Structure formats: C-alpha cells, structure tokens
Amino acid sequence: MTTPAQESNHRLNIVAAESARQTALGTAKVAYDGSPAAYPTYAAAIKAADVANLRAIIASAAANGLDGPRQTLKELTGSYV
C-alpha cells in the first residue's frame, strides 16, 4: 500500500518529467527546418523525449511503490527498460 506522500511525490515527478518532455519537444521543433532531410533527426528527437519521459515516470513509480507504464515503453523502444 502506498502512502499519500508517495503518491504526491510521484505526481510531482510526473509533472517534472512532462515539463522536461515539453522542453525537449520545443527544442526539436525550433531546430527542425521543415526539410525532408531534417525530418529523421526531428523524429528521433521526439521519440527520445517520449522515451525519457516514460523512463522517468517508471523510475518514479518504482521509487514510490507504484506500477509504471512499461507496456508503452515496450511499444516505443522494443524493450521494457
């Protein structure tokens, strides 16, 4: 059973992870010039931001005695880690 403090801490970690994701997405959008040649780099940056976000949420869940979104990570990376 988790405590309210663990759940609160996990919520704060989710907000921090999403903030970092949004910053990374914004940086990728600014760097993308719209050309077909730049698209693979842009797509990789978006995927990396999503993967980092999920890994941060999973780590927070584990640290706070909760379950994280492992199946979603598997779909993005082909791995549960």
N, C-alpha and C positions, 0 to 999 in steps of 0.2 A: 504494500500500500504506500502511496506517495503522500507526502505532506503538502499543505498549501504553499509552504516556502519553496519546495522543489518545483511545484507546478508554476509558481510565479517566476522563479529563476529560469525555467525552461521557456516561458513566454517571452521574457526579456531577451534570451539568447536567440529566439526565433526572429524577433524584431531586429536585433543587431545583424543577424545573418541576411535578412531580407534587405536591410539598408546597404550592406556590402554588395549584395547582388545587384541592386538598383544602380549603385555607383559604377560597378563593372559594366553593366549594360549601357549606361550613359556614355562611358568612355569608349566602348566599342562602337556605338552609333556615331560619335563625334569623329572617330578615326576612319570610319567607312565612307569612302568617297562615291559609292554607288556604282562603281565599275564592276563588271563581271570578274575581272582578275582579283579584285579585293574581297569578293564575297566569301571564298573559303576561309580566309583569316577572320572575317567578321563572324561567320557561322561557328568557327572553333571557339572564338571568344565568348559567344553567347552560351555555347554548351559548357565551357569551362566555368562560367559564372553559375550556371544551374547546378552543375556537379558540386562545386564548392559550397553552394547554399545547402544542398541536401546533406552533404557530409557534415557540415556544421550543425544542422538540426539533429542528425543521427548521433553525433558526439554529445550534444546537449542532452538528448533523450537518455542515452546510456549513463551519463553522469548524474542524471536526476531520477533514475529508476523507472524510466518510461520506455515505450517502444517507439521506434522511428520509422520513417518511410523507406525501408530497404528495397521493396519491390520497385519503386520509382527509380531508385539509384541503379538497380539492375537493368532496367529498361534503357536508361541513358548511357551507361558505361559497359554493360555486359558483365558486371561484377557487383557483388554485394558489399564491397569495400571501397 
